[in-house]
Amino acid sequence: MTNAAVTIDRKLRVAPVRRRLFGSFVEHLGRCVYTGIHEPGHPTADAEGFRRDVLDLVQELGVTTIRYPGGNFVSSYRWEDGVGPVAQRPVRLDLAWHSTEPNTVGVNEFMRWCRLAGVEPMLAVNLGTRGIQEAVDLLEYCNIESGTHLSDLRREHGAKDAHDVRMWCLGNEMDGSWQVGRRTAVEYGRLAAQTAHAMRLVDPKLELVVCGSSSSSMSTFGAWEADVLAETYDEVDYISAHAYYEEHEGDTASFLASAVDMDYFIDSVVAAADLARAKKKAKKRIAISFDEWNVWYLSRTPAQMPTASWPVAPRLLEDRYSVADAVTVGGLLICLLRHSDRVHAASLAQLVNVIAPIMTEPGGRAWRQTTFHPFALTARYATGDVLAVQPTSPQQETRRYGDVPVLDAVATVDGDGQVAVFAVNRSPAEPLTLTVDARSLGETRIVECVTLSDPDIYRFNTADEPDAVTPRPNRSARMEQGRVELVLPAVSWTMLRLSPAR
């Protein structure tokens, strides 16, 4: 067994815990909306057709914001199709996912669902097939209280109060060859700047997200960020980042170290944003909205896509998540917290059924995937300030990233002295003894220590076995003279909570 250590010290503050780091994403893709969050006739459905069992799980998950309605879907979406009497709404072809969109759920239904779930909406506008006017029209419809054509139309549609959406995404993945309306960086940057300027004429206090490159593996990455921010820096607050990870050819060690790549991605985007700031001689700093991230077995996706038909809500991207996937997701959350000085928002993609922590069956049960647990516990207990813990750890070799630390960890502390330590053992085979030095906090006690692991790292949850994989008490944790010692099993995610001794 190898050994690692971390130190908890309030002086090593990184930034406040950003509550928007615990966002998620609802796209009109597969069964995320239809038979996911919305299923009239389901035994738990309310009068508007929203599944109460799913809402309960969403609230337990602790998500704070929801990005909507895409994603790729938004780049050919007409928002007007999803408002007004449902029976009069047009049925459209969705070019992004080769599906049929009935438009049963649109902006007002989504806003009502957000209120039920207690989450903040984050809307994306179509800058693929549409532009400035359509974005301003949607803003007027959503945010103006009354007295204009579109605000009064919203009131006629049953939404008397303005939705007051604060955060808006200016398109989606506009450098992607798969995107309807793909543009060059300069073309997109100018359109995004013009759209942002017009939207701020309606409401100068909006928070606007400009599209970064679709991933760090794109040939456009880096240059795209520089060119887009050269056009938009003065008009926007955030630049987006998107990243998905999967295990390739049994390379478990590299997969468990996916946060190494996310660290690189974030550092690179920060460098591009700060270079743009220097060139502009600007005072403000651009933050990152990491508004798509997850484990996604993208290599399987082409075989799932319908080609000969246009089904409504087909089963797409319904990955079943294992122990190894959950540990990787826990590591990515550690990375996002570690960068909370510049990553101010993030969205786990997606929320229900589609590469999601929550799964449902039409007319049937809903259950938690393995990835649900590290997200829910981090969202619940990561409060106050993020602390850098300066881990000392043995190294292990990986195919993709070279030598990486076996231990990845971060800590948070709030004003009452409540501490949460989140730790991942990336080793595919060896347990790790971790020492947490908390002496600087004064006299403390262990409140809770739980670990998610299993001898079968590919075990997953199902409707019949919804708790096959769940965090369980880690009874190895012992405190002596301000130090906690515990054992982290191979391929594991652990949360340790400490509190002042009283």
N, C-alpha and C positions, 0 to 999 in steps of 0.2 A: 504494500500500500504506500502511495506517495503522499506528500504533505504540501499544503498551501496555506496562505495566511492573508488576511485583510485587516486593515485598521480603520476604525470608525472615529472620525474627528470632525466636529462641527466647523473647524477652521477650513476644511477642505470642501467648502460649498461650491457647487457648480452653477446652480440656478434654481429658481422655484420649480416644483413639479408643475408642469403645464397640464391642466385638466383636459385640454383638447388633444393631448397625446393618445387618449383612450377613445378615439373616434372609430367609426366603422363606415360601411359603404353599402348602399342599396341601389342596385342597378336593375333595369328592366332586362334581365338576362336569365335564361333558364327559369328555375322555379324560385328565384329570390323573392319576387313580388307575389306572383300568383301561385297559390298553395304554400307559400312561404309566410310572408306577413299577412296576406289577404286571402281568405277562403270562405266566402259566404256559404252557409250550410254546414260548416264544420261544427262539431258539438260545442266547441269553446268560443265560436265566433260571436262578436257583439253585433249590434244592430247595423253597423257599417261594414261588417264582413271581416273585421280584423281578428286574427286568432289570439285569444287571450293566453293560451298556453305559451305561444311564442313571445308575447309581450312580457310575460312573467320571466322568461329566460333572458330576454334582452335587458330587463331591469337588473336581474341577478348578475349578468355579464358586466354591467357597470359602464356601458358605452356612454360617451358624453356628447358626441356629435355624429351626424349621419350625412355623408356626401350622397347626392342624388341629382339626376336620374342616371348618370353615367359619368365616366366610363365611355367605352366605344359607342354605346347606344346614343349618347347625347349628340354625336356629330352629324346625325341626320334627323334629329327629333324636332317636331313642331309642338311646342308647349301648348298651343291653343287646342290641340286635339284632345288634351286631357282635362279640360274644364267644361263646365256646363252640364246639362242633363246627360247622364251616362248613356241613355238609350239613343241619343243623337250624336254620340261621338264616333268619328270615323275609325274604321279598322285599317291599319297600315302595315306595310312590309317593313320589318326591321332589317336594314342592310348589314348591320354590324354582326348579328348572330344568326342570320338567315332564318328568322322566325316571324310570326305574325303577332303584332301588338294590338290588343283590343282596346287599349286606352281606358280600361275600367278604373284604374288607379292613375290619378294625375296629381297636379301640384296641391290642390286643396285637400284631397284624401291623404296625401303624404304629410301635409302640415298637421292635420288632425291626428294622424298616427304618431307624429313626433311629440305632440302634447301628451298623448296617452303614455308614451314611453318615457317622457321626461328628458328628451334629448334636444340638442340644438341642431336645426337644419343648416346644411351647407349646400347651396345650389350651384350647379354647373350650367353654363349657357352654351348654346350651339354656335361655335365659330368654324364649323366644317362646311355646312351647306347654307348657313345663315350669317348674320353679322350684327352691326351696331344697333339698328333699329329694333330688331327682334329681342335683343338683350335688354334694351331700355324699356321695351313694352312689358317684358316679363317682370322687370324691377318695379315698374309702375303698378302692375297688377298686384304684386305681392306686398309692396311696402308703403304705398300711398293710402292714407286712411280713407278718404272719400273725396268726391267733388271733381273727379276726372273720368273720362270715358272708361278706362280700364279698371280703375279702382271701384267705380260704381258697378261695373260688370262683375267683379269679384263678389261684391255685396249681393248682387242678384243671384249669384251662384251659391249663396248660403254662407259665405265667409265674411261676416260683417266687420270683424277686426282685421287690421293689417297684420300680415305675417311677420314683418320686421326681421327679415333675413339679413344677418350681418356679414356673413362670409360667402363669397362668390368665386367660383372657378371659371377662368376665361378659356373655355374649351377644354380639350382632353388630348394628350399624346399627339400633338399636331405634327410631329416629325415621323410618325409611324406609317410605314407603307400600307398597313391594314386599315388606316383611318380614312373614313369618308371625308374628303376635303383636305387631305394632307397638304401642307404648305412648307415653303422654305422658312428658315429662321427669320429672315428680314420681312418676308410677306406676313408671316404670323405675328411677329413683333409689332409691326405697324398697325395691323388690325386690332391686336390686343390693346395697344396703347390708345387707339381711337375709341375702342369700346369702353375701356376703363375711364377715359376722360368724360365720355358722355354719361356713363353711369354715375360718376361723381357729381355731375351737374344736377342729378336728381337727389343724390344723397352723398355728401362729401365724407361721411363717417364710415362708409363701407370698408370692409377688409377684402382685398382682391388678390387672387392667386393666379399667377401667370404660369404657363406650362413650361417646365423644364423638359429635357430630353426624356424619352420614354423609358430608357434604362441606361445604366453605365456601360453596357456592352454595345450600345449604338455607335456607329461610326460618327454620328453627329455630336456625341456627348462632349461636353466641354466647350467646343466652338458654338454649339447651339445656345447654351446658357449665356455665353458672352454676347452673342449677337442679339438674342432676345432681350436681355437686360439693357443693352445699349439703347434699345428702342423704348423700353417700358419702365425703366428704373424709377422715374419720378411719379409714376401713376399707380404702382402696385406695392403690396406689402409682403408678399410671399412668392417664392418660386417652388413649384412642385417637384417631388422626387417619387419615382415608382420603382419597386424592386420585388421580385419573386424568386424563391429558392426551391430547389428540389434535389433529392438524392440521385446521383448519376452512377450507374453501373456499380452499385454496391459500395461507393466511396463514402462510407458513413462518417469518417473523420472529417472530411472536407465539409460535408453537409452540416454537421453539428457546429462547425466553425463559420457558418454563413454570416454571422455578425461581423467578422473580419472584413468581408466585402462591403457590408453596410457602413461600417466605419469609414472605409475608403471613399465610398459614394458620398457620404455626408461631408467629409473633409474637402472633397473635390468641388462640390457645389458651393460650399462656404467660400472656398478660394476664388471661384468664378464670380460670386456675388460681391466679394470684397474688392476684387479687381475692378469691377464695374463701379463700385462706390468710389474708389480712388480716382478713376478716370472722370467721374461726374463731380468730384469734390463734394459729395453729398454728406449730410449729417446722419441721415437715417441708415440703419442696417436692414437688409432684406433677410427675413427669416425663411425657414424651410417648412413647407407643408408636405409631409411624407404621406400623401393621401392615397397611395395604394402600396400595401406591403403584405406579404404572407408567404406561407409555403404553398406552392401551386405546381402540380405535376403537368406543366405546360406541354411537355413532350407528348402527352396523351391526348391533347385537345383536338388536333385536326381530325382524328378518327371519330370524334364524338359529334362533330358539326353536321347538322342536316344539310343536304345538298339537293335532294330530289323533291323536297316539299318545304312548306313554310308552316311548321307547327306552332301552336300556342303553348308557351311555357314548357318546352321540352326539357328532359333531364340532361343538363349540360354542366360540366365542371364539378360534378358531385364527388370530389375527392374524399376518401375515407382516411382520417388522420390517425397516425400511430403514436406510440410513445416517443419515438425519435422525432416526429414532426412537432409534437408538443414541446419537447425540450428545445428544439430549434426556435420555435416561436417565443418561448421564454427568453432565449438568448437575444433575439431581435428586440424584445421589449427592454431588456437591459441596455442594449445599444442606444435605443431611442431616449431613454432616461439619461444616459451618460452624455448625450448631446443636447440636453434640454436648454442649454444656453442659446442654441440657434434653431433647433427643431421645436417649433411652437405648436404644431398640430400634426396629427397623423391619423390615418384611416386604415384599419384592418379590412382588407378586401377578401370576401364580402361578409354579410351578416348571417344570412340564412340560406342553406342548401348549396349555394354556389361557392366553392372553396371556403367553407364557412364553419364557424364554431358551433352553430345550431343547425340541426337537421330535422326535417319533418317528413311525414308520409301524408299524402292527400287523404283527408277524412280521418286520419289516424293520429299516431303519437308524434311528439316532439322530444328530442333528446340532445344532450351535450356531447360534442365531440371532445377528444382529448385536449385539443388546443383551447377549448373554452376555459380550462382551469387556470393555467398561468396568466391568461389575460384577466380573468375575473378577480383573482387574488391580487394581482399587481394594481389593477384599477382601484380596488378597495383600500389597499393598505399603503400604497406609495403616496404619501402626503407630505406637505411642508416643503422642504428643500432637498434637492439631490446632492449627495456627497460623493466625491471621488474616493475610492477605498484603497487605491494603490496596492493591488494584489501582487503577492509574490507566488509564483506558480511554476511547476515543472512544465516543460514544453513537449509537444508531440508533433510529429511530422504529418503533413497533409499533402495530398497530390496537388491541390489547387492553390494553396496559400503558403506553402512551405511550413516552417516551424511556427506553431501558434501556442499560446498558453492553454493548458488543460482547463484551468479555472477562468470563468468570466463572472464578474460580480459588480453590483452597484448597491448603494444604500440610500435611504431617505430618512429624514428626521423632521418631526413637526415641533411646534412651539411648546407642546406639553412633554417633549422628550420621548415620544413614541418613535421607535426606530424599526425600520423594516430592511432586511438584507435579502437580496435576491441573488441566487448563485446557480451556475450551471457547471456540471462536470461534463466536459466534452469528450472524455475518453470513451471509446467504444467498448473497452474491456476492463479497465482498472478502477476500483473505488479510490476516493480521495479523502484524506483527513484534512478538514479545514479548521483553522484557528481564527476566531474573530476577536480582535483586541478592541474591547469597548471601554477600557479604563478611563479614557478622557471624559466619558459621560458621567462619571461618578458611579454610585452604587446602582446597579440595574439587576433586573431579573428576566428570565425567559418567560414570555407570554405564550408563544406558540412556535412550533417548528414542524413544517410539513414538507414532504418530498413526493414528487411525481416520478415514478420509475417502474420498471417491470423487467423480470428476467427475459421476457420476449419483447424486444424493443419495437416489434412491428404489430403488437397487439393494439386493437382499436375498439371503440364502443359501438354498439348497435342498439336498435330499438328494443331488442330482447335482452341485451346486456348493457344498459346505459351507464353502469358504473363499473365496468370491467377495468377501466383505467381512471383513477381519480387520485388526487393528492391524499396521502395518508400520514399520520403522525410519525415523525422521525425521532425515535426514542433514544438515539445515540447522543443527542445534544446535552452537554453538561457545562455548567458555568462554575468557574473557580477563580477568585481574585480578579474579577473584571474581564476574564477571558472565557469565551465559549469555544468548546471543541465539539465537533460533530463529524460524522462520516457521510460523504456524498457518494451514493452508488454510481457505478458507471452509467452513462447516458441518463442523467437525472437533472431535474429542476427543483430547487429548494427555496422556500421562504422561511426566514427566521425573524421572529418579532421579539423585541426587547422593550422593556418599560422601566422607568425609574422605580426603584424599590421604595415602597412606602408602607 
